[in-house]
Amino acid sequence: MFDTVLVANRGEIAVRVIRTLRALGVRSVAVFSDADADARHVREADTAVRLGPAPSAESYLAVDRILDAARRSGAQAVHPGYGFLAENAGFARACADAGLAFIGPSAEAIALMGDKIRAKETVRAAGVPVVPGSSGSALDDSALTAAAHAIGMPVLLKPSAGGGGKGMRLVRDADTLGDEIAAARREARASFGDDTLLVERWIERPRHIEIQVLADAHGGVVHLGERECSLQRRHQKVIEEAPSVLLDPATRAAMGEAAVQAARSCGYRGAGTVEFIVPGADPSRFSFMEMNTRLQVEHPVTELAVSVAGRPGIDLVEWQLRIAAGEPLPFGQDDIALTGHAVEARICAETVSVKEGARGFLPSGGTVLLLREPDGDGVRTDSGLSAGTEVGSLYDPMLSKVIAYGPDRPTALRQLRAALSDTVTLGVPTNAGFLRRLLAHPAVVAGELDTGLVEREADGLVPREVPEEVYEAAAAVRLAALAPAPRADGWSDPFDAPTGWRLGGTPAPVAFPLRVPGLDPVTHVPRGTATVTADRVTVTLDGVRHTFDRAADWLGRDGDSWQVRDHDPVAASLTGGAGAGAGSLTAPMPGTVTVVKVAVGDQVTAGQSLLVVEAMKMEHVVSAPHAGTVTELDVRPGTTVAMDQVLAVVEPATAPDTGGGNGGDKDGSGGGTGAEGVS
């Protein structure tokens, strides 16, 4: 076993790997960018080395800096985690050239399986069924278009070098194929440095099922059963579980054997995942999609649901290390069994627009003001967070994972819903509440899953208004702040009490102008009773008691959170906030403008794409809210923007007659960004 291992990653996966290194008595080395100088993975490692500035190209993707950090820290091996350089064959080769063990497969296996086109050809030759699609490498736009027409709509565009759903585009309309190819290439180039694409037949209502494999350097290969990963949004997994309710023992064995053959076909070594697309109506007709040559985000569900030689659980990171150190697998396929059930939820920095529902999912950021993560019997949290963590737009939006295990699926689902209710991350909006509601959806409870279910049902899982008790709790906090401080003699001045008392009249109601970002302001008059402490608010409204966690102007409950600010209408109008004109297009999240398609003076149509903003490896289109003329354009490609920053102004083509005065006001409907996530 190695003495010292450098973890070439950040966040929750770095913390996860460090945990196993500590358990094995192996010294851990963290690396960090300037943005992560005080991050949790840095504090938990035995030592840490600065890589460089915050942009990943100058830190976590800088191979020479990582190798120098390994040399200076005395590391003998490098664990790449996932993302960043984890599936970079050049990095694996550079580690070997530097005399470092790369804790993963060979550079040749990474290169082969990382090229989806070559991977499909290789596993097909090994007898593994594959999804029908284009053939050949480096297809230009016209070849991709021709292949798409030959296959027939709908089709799926996929980056050959990528994974994790980045750059994938489902195209149903042939007229949009050109734009979708351009967007997919742009995102693939930004995410992987390679814009090569392939096109595949889209299978309606498919299920996404993957098989975990372990392979040593001595010819031993086993699979550890399957994970169901069909609950996805924008091709990104959000919930994963093991085992799948879809597979019977015969299909499980057939898919497992296909995964083993795929691993053998590329001379695989270490932990890897073979992903299959599976028709829900006939699971026996599964097809190979790709092989991920790294640890998966969802590996904990396998760790909890597998038993080896009668012993419950397995540590996949430990076996990555042992295999990289040359140890053979001491168990065979007959020693592997699935016991119980495990389900995982990915907690991401996301905000959901109450007005736009499911269309309003956007990356978010902020400072973690109050953090409470669940643990205990049957519950595990893998997290890179700590109180005070700054979540920015430079890196992936996933913050943590909450995993529940039980003797059966209903128990695991119930435990995970309860754990998500106990998840508190105030200061940074997350998707925890959305995932809790998703896990209670009847189709999910019944196991009737497919990769389109979340998109179809998301609108019903997003509350379309802020509950009144949220404003009541926010007002209670402000009312408590107005109360006079108690005096030593016990006397209090009645004129200091915020009662609304006035001479010779009925007390005026105490009212607070409040605003949740993205929504219209409200003026709330408290009408219930409340108890306010430093980190909690309890309000009783219409006989019902509601309890919230609180930090600064944030409130949280059952995984949901709201930032409720004081509203100043004069200040808002002066700064372009609430009350800004309908033609003002503002940034939907902090990020970088990557594409500008218009100029001042251009005539645009309603819904026309004007700008593209990228944040957390995702692109978001900002479109025209109405037909009109671009009168202001305040950004260019490469401009870094803050949330709600004005990007451009589109003056309406006409001002509708409101029937009074000197022609009436401009229509204020349809304002905002028109932003839609397209990743």
C-alpha positions as CSV (number, residue, x, y, z in Angstrom):
1,M,0.0,0.0,0.0
2,F,1.1,3.6,-0.7
3,D,2.4,5.8,2.1
4,T,1.2,9.1,0.6
5,V,-1.6,9.8,-2.0
6,L,-2.4,13.1,-3.7
7,V,-6.1,13.7,-4.4
8,A,-6.3,15.7,-7.6
9,N,-9.8,17.0,-7.0
10,R,-11.9,19.1,-4.7
11,G,-15.3,19.2,-2.9
12,E,-17.2,16.2,-1.7
13,I,-15.2,13.6,-3.7
14,A,-11.9,14.8,-2.3
15,V,-13.3,14.6,1.2
16,R,-14.7,11.1,0.4
17,V,-11.3,9.8,-0.8
18,I,-9.5,11.4,2.1
19,R,-11.8,9.5,4.5
20,T,-10.7,6.1,3.1
21,L,-7.0,7.2,3.0
22,R,-7.3,8.0,6.7
23,A,-8.9,4.7,7.5
24,L,-6.1,2.9,5.7
25,G,-3.4,4.9,7.5
26,V,-2.3,6.5,4.2
27,R,-1.1,10.2,4.3
28,S,-3.4,12.4,2.2
29,V,-2.3,15.4,0.1
30,A,-5.0,17.9,-1.0
31,V,-4.6,20.4,-3.8
32,F,-6.5,23.7,-4.0
33,S,-7.1,26.8,-6.0
34,D,-7.2,30.3,-4.5
35,A,-11.0,29.9,-4.4
36,D,-10.7,26.8,-2.2
37,A,-7.9,27.9,0.2
38,D,-10.2,27.3,3.3
39,A,-12.3,24.5,1.8
40,R,-13.2,21.5,3.8
41,H,-11.1,19.0,1.7
42,V,-8.1,21.2,2.4
43,R,-8.7,21.2,6.1
44,E,-9.3,17.5,6.3
45,A,-6.2,16.4,4.4
46,D,-2.9,15.7,6.2
47,T,-1.2,18.4,4.0
48,A,-2.3,20.7,1.1
49,V,-0.6,22.3,-1.8
50,R,-1.8,25.5,-3.6
51,L,-2.1,25.0,-7.4
52,G,-2.9,28.5,-8.6
53,P,-5.7,31.0,-9.3
54,A,-9.4,30.1,-9.1
55,P,-10.1,29.2,-12.8
56,S,-9.8,25.5,-13.2
57,A,-7.5,25.8,-16.3
58,E,-4.9,27.4,-14.0
59,S,-5.4,25.0,-11.1
60,Y,-7.3,21.8,-11.1
61,L,-6.7,21.2,-14.8
62,A,-3.1,22.3,-14.8
63,V,-1.2,18.9,-15.1
64,D,2.2,20.4,-14.6
65,R,1.2,22.1,-11.3
66,I,-0.4,18.9,-10.0
67,L,2.7,16.8,-10.8
68,D,4.8,19.4,-9.1
69,A,2.5,19.3,-6.0
70,A,3.0,15.5,-5.9
71,R,6.7,15.8,-6.2
72,R,6.9,18.5,-3.4
73,S,4.6,16.5,-1.1
74,G,6.3,13.2,-1.5
75,A,3.2,11.5,-3.0
76,Q,3.6,8.1,-4.6
77,A,0.2,8.0,-6.2
78,V,-2.5,10.3,-7.5
79,H,-6.3,9.7,-7.1
80,P,-8.2,11.8,-9.7
81,G,-11.7,11.6,-8.2
82,Y,-14.2,12.3,-10.9
83,G,-14.5,15.3,-13.2
84,F,-11.5,17.5,-14.0
85,L,-8.7,15.1,-15.1
86,A,-10.2,11.9,-14.0
87,E,-10.8,10.6,-17.5
88,N,-7.8,12.4,-19.2
89,A,-5.5,9.9,-20.8
90,G,-2.8,12.5,-21.1
91,F,-2.9,13.1,-17.3
92,A,-2.7,9.3,-16.6
93,R,0.3,9.0,-18.9
94,A,2.0,12.1,-17.4
95,C,1.6,10.5,-13.9
96,A,3.2,7.3,-15.1
97,D,6.1,9.2,-16.8
98,A,6.6,11.1,-13.5
99,G,6.9,7.8,-11.6
100,L,3.5,8.2,-9.9
101,A,0.8,5.5,-9.7
102,F,-2.4,6.7,-11.3
103,I,-5.3,5.3,-9.3
104,G,-7.4,4.2,-12.2
105,P,-7.1,2.4,-15.5
106,S,-4.2,2.7,-18.0
107,A,-4.0,5.7,-20.2
108,E,-4.7,3.4,-23.2
109,A,-8.0,2.2,-21.6
110,I,-9.0,5.7,-20.7
111,A,-8.3,6.9,-24.3
112,L,-10.2,4.0,-25.8
113,M,-13.3,4.2,-23.6
114,G,-13.2,8.0,-23.5
115,D,-13.7,8.1,-27.3
116,K,-17.4,7.0,-27.5
117,I,-17.1,6.1,-31.2
118,R,-14.1,3.8,-30.7
119,A,-15.6,2.4,-27.5
120,K,-18.8,1.3,-29.3
121,E,-16.8,-0.4,-32.0
122,T,-14.6,-2.2,-29.4
123,V,-17.4,-3.5,-27.3
124,R,-19.5,-4.5,-30.3
125,A,-16.6,-6.6,-31.4
126,A,-16.6,-8.3,-28.0
127,G,-20.3,-9.2,-28.4
128,V,-21.8,-6.4,-26.4
129,P,-25.0,-4.9,-27.9
130,V,-24.8,-1.1,-28.7
131,V,-27.2,1.7,-29.5
132,P,-27.6,2.4,-33.2
133,G,-25.9,5.6,-34.3
134,S,-23.3,7.3,-36.5
135,S,-20.0,5.7,-37.3
136,G,-16.6,7.2,-37.9
137,S,-14.6,9.8,-36.0
138,A,-14.3,13.6,-36.5
139,L,-17.6,14.0,-38.3
140,D,-18.2,17.5,-39.5
141,D,-21.6,19.3,-39.2
142,S,-22.8,18.1,-42.6
143,A,-21.9,14.4,-41.8
144,L,-23.6,14.7,-38.4
145,T,-26.7,16.2,-40.1
146,A,-26.8,13.4,-42.7
147,A,-26.4,10.7,-40.0
148,A,-29.2,12.2,-38.0
149,H,-31.5,12.2,-41.0
150,A,-30.5,8.6,-41.8
151,I,-31.3,7.5,-38.3
152,G,-34.5,9.5,-38.1
153,M,-35.7,12.0,-35.5
154,P,-35.6,12.2,-32.6
155,V,-31.8,11.8,-32.1
156,L,-29.3,12.4,-29.4
157,L,-26.1,14.5,-30.0
158,K,-23.3,13.4,-27.7
159,P,-19.7,14.6,-27.2
160,S,-17.3,11.8,-28.1
161,A,-14.9,12.8,-25.4
162,G,-17.3,13.6,-22.6
163,G,-19.6,12.4,-19.9
164,G,-22.0,13.5,-17.2
165,G,-24.5,14.8,-19.7
166,K,-22.4,17.8,-20.6
167,G,-23.0,18.9,-24.2
168,M,-25.8,16.4,-24.8
169,R,-28.7,17.6,-26.9
170,L,-32.0,15.8,-27.6
171,V,-33.1,17.0,-31.1
172,R,-36.7,16.3,-32.1
173,D,-37.0,19.0,-34.9
174,A,-34.7,18.7,-37.9
175,D,-35.0,22.5,-38.4
176,T,-33.1,23.1,-35.1
177,L,-30.4,20.6,-35.8
178,G,-27.8,23.1,-36.9
179,D,-28.2,25.3,-33.8
180,E,-28.1,22.3,-31.6
181,I,-24.9,20.9,-33.2
182,A,-23.2,24.3,-32.7
183,A,-24.3,24.5,-29.1
184,A,-23.3,20.9,-28.4
185,R,-19.8,21.6,-29.9
186,R,-19.4,24.8,-27.9
187,E,-20.3,23.1,-24.6
188,A,-18.2,20.0,-25.4
189,R,-15.2,22.2,-26.2
190,A,-15.6,24.1,-23.0
191,S,-16.1,21.0,-20.8
192,F,-13.6,18.6,-22.4
193,G,-11.4,20.5,-24.8
194,D,-12.7,18.4,-27.7
195,D,-15.8,19.2,-29.7
196,T,-16.1,15.9,-31.6
197,L,-19.7,14.7,-31.6
198,L,-21.6,11.6,-32.5
199,V,-25.3,11.0,-33.0
200,E,-27.4,8.2,-31.7
201,R,-31.0,7.0,-32.0
202,W,-33.2,8.4,-29.2
203,I,-35.1,5.6,-27.4
204,E,-38.4,6.9,-26.0
205,R,-38.9,6.5,-22.3
206,P,-35.7,4.5,-21.7
207,R,-34.2,3.5,-18.4
208,H,-30.6,4.2,-17.6
209,I,-29.0,1.3,-15.8
210,E,-25.3,0.9,-15.1
211,I,-23.1,-1.9,-13.9
212,Q,-20.2,-1.4,-11.5
213,V,-17.1,-3.4,-12.3
214,L,-13.8,-4.1,-10.5
215,A,-10.8,-5.4,-12.4
216,D,-7.3,-6.2,-11.1
217,A,-4.0,-6.4,-13.0
218,H,-4.0,-10.2,-12.8
219,G,-7.0,-10.9,-15.1
220,G,-9.6,-10.8,-12.4
221,V,-12.8,-9.0,-13.3
222,V,-16.1,-9.0,-11.4
223,H,-19.3,-6.9,-11.5
224,L,-21.0,-5.6,-8.4
225,G,-24.5,-5.5,-9.7
226,E,-26.5,-2.6,-11.1
227,R,-27.5,0.9,-10.3
228,E,-30.8,2.5,-11.5
229,C,-30.0,6.0,-12.8
230,S,-33.1,6.9,-14.7
231,L,-34.2,9.9,-12.7
232,Q,-32.5,12.6,-14.6
233,R,-33.0,16.3,-15.5
234,R,-31.2,17.8,-18.6
235,H,-29.3,14.4,-18.9
236,Q,-27.9,14.8,-15.4
237,K,-28.7,12.2,-12.8
238,V,-30.4,13.4,-9.7
239,I,-31.5,10.2,-7.9
240,E,-29.7,6.8,-8.1
241,E,-30.5,3.5,-6.4
242,A,-29.2,-0.1,-6.1
243,P,-30.5,-2.5,-7.1
244,S,-33.0,-1.7,-9.9
245,V,-36.6,-2.9,-9.5
246,L,-36.7,-3.5,-13.3
247,L,-34.2,-6.4,-13.6
248,D,-34.9,-10.0,-12.9
249,P,-32.0,-12.3,-11.9
250,A,-31.5,-13.5,-15.5
251,T,-31.3,-10.0,-17.0
252,R,-29.0,-8.9,-14.2
253,A,-26.6,-11.7,-14.9
254,A,-26.7,-11.0,-18.6
255,M,-26.0,-7.3,-18.2
256,G,-23.3,-8.0,-15.6
257,E,-21.6,-10.4,-18.0
258,A,-21.8,-7.8,-20.8
259,A,-20.2,-5.3,-18.5
260,V,-17.4,-7.7,-17.7
261,Q,-16.8,-8.3,-21.4
262,A,-16.7,-4.6,-22.0
263,A,-14.1,-4.2,-19.3
264,R,-12.0,-7.1,-20.7
265,S,-12.2,-5.7,-24.2
266,C,-10.1,-2.6,-23.2
267,G,-7.8,-4.3,-20.7
268,Y,-9.4,-2.5,-17.9
269,R,-7.9,-2.1,-14.4
270,G,-9.6,-0.5,-11.3
271,A,-13.1,0.5,-10.6
272,G,-15.3,1.4,-13.6
273,T,-18.9,1.7,-14.7
274,V,-20.5,0.3,-17.9
275,E,-23.7,2.2,-18.7
276,F,-26.6,0.7,-20.6
277,I,-29.8,2.1,-22.1
278,V,-32.7,-0.2,-21.4
279,P,-36.2,-0.3,-22.9
280,G,-38.6,-0.4,-19.9
281,A,-41.0,-2.7,-21.8
282,D,-38.3,-5.2,-22.6
283,P,-35.1,-5.0,-20.3
284,S,-33.5,-7.9,-22.1
285,R,-32.9,-5.6,-25.1
286,F,-30.3,-3.5,-23.3
287,S,-27.6,-1.7,-25.2
288,F,-24.2,-0.3,-24.3
289,M,-23.9,3.5,-24.1
290,E,-20.5,4.2,-22.7
291,M,-18.0,3.2,-20.1
292,N,-16.9,5.6,-17.4
293,T,-13.3,4.9,-16.5
294,R,-13.4,6.4,-13.0
295,L,-15.3,6.3,-9.8
296,Q,-19.0,7.4,-10.2
297,V,-20.8,10.0,-8.3
298,E,-23.3,7.4,-7.3
299,H,-20.8,4.8,-6.1
300,P,-22.1,4.9,-2.5
301,V,-25.3,3.1,-3.3
302,T,-23.3,0.1,-4.5
303,E,-21.0,0.3,-1.4
304,L,-24.1,0.0,0.8
305,A,-26.2,-2.5,-1.1
306,V,-23.4,-5.1,-1.9
307,S,-22.1,-7.9,0.3
308,V,-18.9,-9.6,-0.5
309,A,-18.3,-13.2,0.8
310,G,-21.1,-12.7,3.3
311,R,-19.8,-9.4,4.7
312,P,-22.1,-6.4,4.1
313,G,-20.7,-3.4,2.3
314,I,-17.6,-2.6,0.3
315,D,-15.3,0.4,0.1
316,L,-14.7,1.1,-3.7
317,V,-12.0,3.7,-3.0
318,E,-10.1,1.2,-0.9
319,W,-10.2,-1.3,-3.8
320,Q,-9.1,1.3,-6.2
321,L,-6.1,1.8,-4.0
322,R,-5.4,-1.9,-3.5
323,I,-5.7,-2.6,-7.3
324,A,-3.4,0.3,-8.1
325,A,-0.9,-1.0,-5.6
326,G,-0.9,-4.4,-7.5
327,E,-3.1,-6.5,-5.2
328,P,-5.3,-9.2,-6.9
329,L,-9.0,-9.4,-6.1
330,P,-9.4,-12.0,-3.3
331,F,-13.0,-12.7,-4.3
332,G,-14.9,-13.9,-7.4
333,Q,-18.3,-13.4,-9.0
334,D,-19.9,-16.0,-6.8
335,D,-18.9,-14.1,-3.7
336,I,-20.9,-11.0,-4.7
337,A,-24.5,-10.5,-3.7
338,L,-27.0,-7.6,-3.5
339,T,-28.6,-7.2,0.0
340,G,-31.1,-4.5,0.9
341,H,-31.6,-1.3,-1.0
342,A,-29.8,2.1,-1.2
343,V,-30.9,5.4,-2.7
344,E,-28.9,8.5,-3.2
345,A,-29.9,12.2,-3.8
346,R,-27.5,14.7,-5.3
347,I,-27.7,18.1,-3.5
348,C,-26.8,20.8,-6.0
349,A,-26.5,24.6,-5.8
350,E,-29.7,25.4,-7.7
351,T,-32.5,27.9,-7.4
352,V,-35.9,27.3,-8.8
353,S,-38.0,30.1,-10.1
354,V,-41.5,30.0,-8.5
355,K,-42.8,31.9,-11.5
356,E,-41.3,29.7,-14.1
357,G,-41.5,26.3,-12.4
358,A,-39.3,23.6,-13.8
359,R,-38.1,26.0,-16.5
360,G,-36.5,28.1,-13.8
361,F,-33.8,25.7,-12.6
362,L,-30.6,27.7,-12.5
363,P,-27.2,27.3,-10.9
364,S,-26.9,29.4,-7.7
365,G,-24.2,30.5,-5.3
366,G,-23.6,32.2,-2.1
367,T,-22.1,31.7,1.4
368,V,-23.2,28.8,3.6
369,L,-24.6,30.6,6.6
370,L,-26.1,27.6,8.4
371,L,-25.3,24.0,7.7
372,R,-26.9,20.8,9.1
373,E,-26.3,17.5,7.2
374,P,-28.1,14.3,8.2
375,D,-26.4,11.2,9.5
376,G,-27.3,8.2,11.7
377,D,-28.6,4.7,11.3
378,G,-29.2,4.0,7.6
379,V,-28.2,7.5,6.4
380,R,-24.8,8.7,5.0
381,T,-23.8,12.2,3.7
382,D,-20.8,12.7,1.5
383,S,-20.2,16.5,1.5
384,G,-17.6,19.1,0.8
385,L,-19.4,21.8,2.7
386,S,-18.8,23.5,6.0
387,A,-20.3,26.7,7.5
388,G,-18.8,29.7,5.8
389,T,-18.1,27.9,2.5
390,E,-18.3,30.2,-0.5
391,V,-20.1,28.6,-3.5
392,G,-19.2,30.3,-6.7
393,S,-19.9,29.7,-10.4
394,L,-16.5,28.4,-11.4
395,Y,-17.0,24.7,-10.6
396,D,-19.6,22.0,-10.7
397,P,-22.8,22.8,-8.8
398,M,-23.0,19.5,-6.9
399,L,-22.4,20.2,-3.2
400,S,-23.1,16.9,-1.5
401,K,-24.9,13.6,-1.6
402,V,-27.3,12.1,0.8
403,I,-27.6,8.3,0.8
404,A,-30.1,6.1,2.7
405,Y,-30.0,2.3,3.1
406,G,-32.7,0.0,4.3
407,P,-33.6,-3.7,4.2
408,D,-36.0,-2.9,1.3
409,R,-36.8,-0.1,-1.2
410,P,-39.8,1.4,0.6
411,T,-37.7,1.8,3.8
412,A,-34.8,3.3,1.9
413,L,-37.0,5.8,0.2
414,R,-38.7,6.8,3.4
415,Q,-35.4,7.3,5.2
416,L,-34.0,9.4,2.3
417,R,-37.1,11.7,2.3
418,A,-36.7,12.2,6.0
419,A,-33.0,12.9,5.6
420,L,-33.7,15.5,2.9
421,S,-36.1,17.2,5.3
422,D,-33.3,17.4,7.8
423,T,-30.9,18.9,5.3
424,V,-30.2,22.6,6.0
425,T,-28.0,24.7,3.7
426,L,-29.0,28.3,4.3
427,G,-27.3,31.0,2.3
428,V,-27.1,28.8,-0.9
429,P,-30.3,27.7,-2.6
430,T,-30.3,23.9,-3.3
431,N,-32.6,21.3,-4.8
432,A,-33.1,19.3,-1.6
433,G,-36.8,20.2,-1.3
434,F,-37.4,19.4,-4.9
435,L,-35.7,16.0,-4.5
436,R,-37.8,15.2,-1.4
437,R,-41.0,15.8,-3.4
438,L,-39.7,13.8,-6.3
439,L,-39.1,10.8,-4.1
440,A,-42.7,10.9,-3.0
441,H,-44.1,10.9,-6.5
442,P,-46.3,7.9,-7.1
443,A,-44.4,6.7,-10.2
444,V,-41.1,6.9,-8.2
445,V,-42.6,5.1,-5.3
446,A,-43.9,2.4,-7.6
447,G,-40.5,2.1,-9.4
448,E,-42.1,3.1,-12.8
449,L,-39.1,5.1,-13.9
450,D,-37.7,6.4,-17.2
451,T,-35.2,9.1,-18.1
452,G,-37.9,11.6,-19.1
453,L,-40.0,11.3,-15.9
454,V,-38.4,14.2,-14.0
455,E,-38.8,16.6,-16.9
456,R,-42.5,15.6,-17.4
457,E,-43.4,15.9,-13.8
458,A,-41.1,18.7,-12.6
459,D,-43.7,21.5,-12.8
460,G,-45.9,19.7,-10.3
461,L,-42.9,19.3,-7.9
462,V,-42.1,23.0,-7.8
463,P,-44.3,25.2,-5.5
464,R,-45.8,28.0,-7.6
465,E,-46.0,30.5,-4.7
466,V,-44.2,31.3,-1.5
467,P,-46.2,30.0,1.5
468,E,-47.8,32.8,3.6
469,E,-46.1,31.4,6.7
470,V,-42.7,32.2,5.2
471,Y,-43.5,35.9,5.1
472,E,-45.1,35.5,8.5
473,A,-41.8,34.1,9.9
474,A,-39.7,36.8,8.1
475,A,-42.0,39.5,9.6
476,A,-41.6,37.9,13.0
477,V,-37.8,38.2,12.8
478,R,-38.1,41.9,12.0
479,L,-40.7,42.5,14.7
480,A,-38.5,40.8,17.3
481,A,-35.6,43.0,16.2
482,L,-37.7,46.1,16.9
483,A,-38.6,45.1,20.4
484,P,-36.8,47.2,23.0
485,A,-33.9,45.6,24.9
486,P,-34.9,44.7,28.5
487,R,-33.7,47.0,31.3
488,A,-32.2,45.9,34.5
489,D,-35.1,47.4,36.5
490,G,-37.6,45.5,34.4
491,W,-39.3,48.7,33.2
492,S,-39.9,49.2,29.5
493,D,-41.0,52.3,27.6
494,P,-44.3,51.7,25.9
495,F,-43.4,54.1,23.2
496,D,-40.5,51.8,22.2
497,A,-42.8,48.8,21.7
498,P,-43.6,48.0,18.0
499,T,-47.4,47.9,18.6
500,G,-48.6,50.4,16.1
501,W,-50.1,52.5,18.9
502,R,-51.1,56.0,18.0
503,L,-52.7,58.8,20.0
504,G,-56.5,58.9,20.0
505,G,-57.0,56.2,17.4
506,T,-57.0,52.5,16.5
507,P,-53.4,51.1,16.5
508,A,-52.0,51.1,13.0
509,P,-51.0,47.6,11.8
510,V,-47.3,47.0,11.7
511,A,-46.4,46.2,8.1
512,F,-43.1,45.0,6.5
513,P,-42.3,45.4,2.8
514,L,-40.6,42.1,1.9
515,R,-39.3,40.5,-1.3
516,V,-38.2,37.1,-2.3
517,P,-35.7,37.5,-5.2
518,G,-37.3,36.9,-8.5
519,L,-40.8,37.7,-7.2
520,D,-42.9,40.8,-6.8
521,P,-42.6,42.5,-3.4
522,V,-45.3,42.0,-0.8
523,T,-46.3,44.1,2.3
524,H,-46.9,41.7,5.1
525,V,-48.8,42.4,8.3
526,P,-48.1,39.9,11.0
527,R,-51.2,38.2,12.3
528,G,-50.0,35.2,14.2
529,T,-47.8,34.5,17.2
530,A,-44.1,33.8,17.0
531,T,-41.1,32.7,18.9
532,V,-37.7,33.9,17.5
533,T,-34.3,32.6,18.5
534,A,-30.8,33.0,17.0
535,D,-31.2,30.1,14.5
536,R,-34.9,29.3,14.5
537,V,-38.4,30.8,14.1
538,T,-41.7,29.3,15.1
539,V,-44.9,30.9,14.0
540,T,-48.5,29.9,14.7
541,L,-50.8,30.9,12.0
542,D,-54.5,30.0,11.9
543,G,-53.9,27.5,14.6
544,V,-51.1,25.7,12.7
545,R,-47.5,25.8,14.0
546,H,-44.6,26.2,11.5
547,T,-41.0,26.0,12.4
548,F,-38.1,27.4,10.3
549,D,-34.3,27.4,10.5
550,R,-33.0,30.9,10.1
551,A,-29.7,32.6,9.3
552,A,-29.5,36.3,8.4
553,D,-32.4,36.9,5.9
554,W,-32.7,33.2,5.1
555,L,-35.4,30.7,6.2
556,G,-35.5,27.0,5.7
557,R,-37.9,24.1,6.2
558,D,-38.0,20.5,4.9
559,G,-35.1,21.0,2.5
560,D,-36.6,24.2,1.0
561,S,-35.2,27.6,1.6
562,W,-36.1,31.2,1.0
563,Q,-34.2,34.4,1.1
564,V,-36.6,37.1,2.2
565,R,-35.2,40.6,1.9
566,D,-36.4,44.0,3.1
567,H,-37.9,45.8,0.1
568,D,-37.2,49.5,-0.7
569,P,-39.2,50.4,-3.8
570,V,-37.3,53.6,-4.3
571,A,-33.9,51.9,-4.2
572,A,-35.1,49.1,-6.4
573,S,-36.3,51.4,-9.1
574,L,-33.0,53.3,-9.1
575,T,-30.9,50.1,-9.3
576,G,-33.0,48.3,-11.9
577,G,-34.3,45.7,-9.5
578,A,-38.0,45.1,-8.9
579,G,-39.9,47.5,-11.0
580,A,-37.3,47.7,-13.8
581,G,-38.7,47.9,-17.3
582,A,-40.0,44.8,-19.1
583,G,-37.3,45.1,-21.7
584,S,-34.4,44.8,-19.2
585,L,-32.7,41.4,-19.6
586,T,-30.8,40.5,-16.4
587,A,-28.3,37.7,-15.7
588,P,-30.3,34.7,-14.3
589,M,-27.2,33.6,-12.3
590,P,-23.6,34.7,-11.7
591,G,-21.5,33.4,-14.6
592,T,-19.7,34.3,-17.9
593,V,-21.2,35.5,-21.1
594,T,-19.9,33.2,-23.8
595,V,-22.0,34.2,-26.9
596,V,-23.5,37.5,-28.0
597,K,-25.8,37.2,-31.0
598,V,-27.1,40.8,-31.4
599,A,-25.9,44.4,-31.5
600,V,-27.4,47.7,-30.5
601,G,-30.0,48.7,-33.0
602,D,-30.9,45.1,-34.1
603,Q,-34.6,44.2,-34.5
604,V,-35.5,41.0,-32.6
605,T,-38.5,38.8,-32.3
606,A,-40.1,37.5,-29.1
607,G,-38.2,34.4,-27.9
608,Q,-35.2,35.1,-30.1
609,S,-31.9,33.9,-28.6
610,L,-29.8,37.0,-27.8
611,L,-27.0,35.8,-25.3
612,V,-25.6,32.7,-23.8
613,V,-24.4,32.8,-20.2
614,E,-22.3,29.9,-18.8
615,A,-22.1,29.0,-15.1
616,M,-21.0,25.8,-13.4
617,K,-20.3,24.1,-16.8
618,M,-23.9,24.7,-18.0
619,E,-25.1,27.1,-20.7
620,H,-28.2,29.2,-20.4
621,V,-29.9,31.1,-23.2
622,V,-31.2,34.6,-22.6
623,S,-33.9,35.4,-25.0
624,A,-36.0,38.4,-26.0
625,P,-39.1,38.8,-23.8
626,H,-40.9,40.5,-26.7
627,A,-40.4,41.8,-30.3
628,G,-38.5,45.1,-30.4
629,T,-35.2,46.9,-30.8
630,V,-32.0,46.3,-28.8
631,T,-31.3,49.7,-27.3
632,E,-28.6,48.7,-24.8
633,L,-26.0,46.0,-24.7
634,D,-23.7,46.0,-21.7
635,V,-21.7,42.8,-22.2
636,R,-19.5,41.0,-24.7
637,P,-18.1,37.4,-24.9
638,G,-15.9,36.8,-21.8
639,T,-17.7,39.3,-19.6
640,T,-18.2,38.1,-16.0
641,V,-21.7,39.0,-14.7
642,A,-23.4,38.9,-11.3
643,M,-26.9,37.6,-10.7
644,D,-29.6,40.2,-11.7
645,Q,-27.0,42.3,-13.5
646,V,-28.6,44.1,-16.6
647,L,-27.2,42.5,-19.8
648,A,-29.2,44.3,-22.4
649,V,-32.4,46.2,-23.0
650,V,-35.0,45.5,-25.7
651,E,-37.5,48.2,-26.2
652,P,-40.9,46.8,-27.3
653,A,-41.8,47.3,-31.0
654,T,-45.1,49.0,-30.0
655,A,-46.6,50.3,-26.7
656,P,-50.1,48.8,-26.4
657,D,-52.9,51.3,-25.8
658,T,-54.2,51.0,-22.3
659,G,-57.2,53.1,-23.1
660,G,-56.3,56.3,-21.1
661,G,-54.2,59.3,-20.8
662,N,-51.5,60.1,-23.4
663,G,-51.3,56.7,-24.9
664,G,-50.8,54.6,-21.7
665,D,-47.8,52.8,-20.3
666,K,-45.8,50.1,-21.9
667,D,-46.9,46.6,-21.2
668,G,-45.0,45.2,-18.2
669,S,-45.9,41.6,-18.8
670,G,-43.5,39.0,-20.0
671,G,-40.4,40.7,-18.4
672,G,-37.4,39.1,-17.0
673,T,-34.6,37.2,-18.7
674,G,-36.5,34.6,-20.7
675,A,-33.6,32.4,-19.5
676,E,-33.8,28.7,-20.1
677,G,-31.2,26.1,-19.1
678,V,-30.2,24.1,-22.1
679,S,-27.7,21.7,-20.6
